[in-house]
Amino acid sequence: MTDKNEPKIPAGWQLQSHHETFSGQAGPFYFRDPGPKPGVGFFSKPHHANLAGVIHGGALMTLADISLWDICAREVGFFRGLTVTMNSEFLGPGPIGAFIEATGEVTRAGRKLIFARGMVTSKGKPLLSYSGTLKRLSDSDS
């Protein structure tokens, strides 16, 4: 069930299904429809703001981290893992009330480590560039 105050889901996107997780609480996040092109986004709301009235950097970094997973899973398939590193550069203020989108690409996928990079934008304007490394976990990893 969706909140009637929730903005309309953009065409080609689906509301995340894991509402009980951290990302469910931090979002809600939308994922681009299945296919090769990655994409994760959210509608920025007042609770995403910092004291300056723009999107808090932590909200943008959360989106970037979730996007790393979307980018890598679309490239190599679903896997259990964890974020090993994440680097980011803030490029511009994120407006409240806008759809914020993250997308990117895998730069290298090894047996254990996957490297990716991407960009967070709003209405085509860059807000944050990011890169990161994900580690695939085996069944013996806890």
BAKEMAR-672797 format. One record per residue (C-alpha): x, y, z; residue in three letters. Coordinates in steps of 0.05 Angstrom, whole numbers, plus 5000, padded with zeros to 4 digits. Example, Ala and Ser with C-alpha at 12.3 -4.5 7.8 and 13.67 -1.06 7.14 Angstrom:
2
524649105156Ala/527349795143Ser/
END
This chain:
142
500050005000Met/502750694983Thr/501651345020Asp/496951804982Lys/501852374995Asn/507451974962Glu/509352254893Pro/507451834833Lys/512551294815Ile/516351534753Pro/515251134690Ala/520250574684Gly/521650534759Trp/519150074816Gln/518550224890Leu/523449804931Gln/520449184963Ser/524749155026His/521449685070His/523949395137Glu/531349505121Thr/535550135133Phe/534550345061Ser/527050265068Gly/527250745126Gln/532051235093Ala/528051255028Gly/523551025002Pro/527850864942Phe/525750704871Tyr/529550224825Phe/529650264749Arg/525749694718Asp/529549044706Pro/534649074651Gly/541849264640Pro/541350014656Lys/542250134731Pro/538550664769Gly/536350814840Val/532651444861Gly/528451784913Phe/523952384920Phe/527452864967Ser/523053095024Lys/524053565083Pro/526652985127His/532452905077His/534653625088Ala/540453915127Asn/540254575164Leu/541754955100Ala/535254695069Gly/538454235017Val/539253475017Ile/543753225072His/550352935047Gly/548852285085Gly/542452195045Ala/546352274980Leu/551651785003Met/546351285024Thr/543451324954Leu/550351244924Ala/551850624966Asp/545150304947Ile/546650474875Ser/553350114878Leu/549449484894Trp/544549594837Asp/550049734788Ile/553949104807Cys/547948634813Ala/545648824743Arg/552548674716Glu/554248024753Val/547647784783Gly/545347764855Phe/550647634908Phe/551647684983Arg/556948195001Gly/558948835034Leu/561549515016Thr/569149545026Val/570450255004Thr/566350844980Met/569151504957Asn/564952114941Ser/565552834919Glu/559853324930Phe/558753734867Leu/552454144880Gly/546654244928Pro/540853754922Gly/533954084921Pro/528353874966Ile/522153644928Gly/525853354868Ala/527152654842Phe/534352484856Ile/537551934813Glu/543951524817Ala/546851104761Thr/553650854740Gly/557850284714Glu/562249704736Val/569549854722Thr/572149164741Arg/568848524766Ala/573548014797Gly/572147364833Arg/571747704902Lys/571848454889Leu/567448884844Ile/569249604829Phe/564150114805Ala/563150864797Arg/557251324786Gly/553851994790Met/547952264830Val/543852784793Thr/537553184797Ser/534353444733Lys/540953304697Gly/545153704746Lys/550753324781Pro/550353294857Leu/555352754877Leu/560452324841Ser/562251664874Tyr/566151024867Ser/566650414910Gly/568649694919Thr/564049124939Leu/566548464966Lys/562847824949Arg/561747395011Leu/562046635010Ser/557646185052Asp/563346115103Ser/563846875114Asp/559747145171Ser/
END
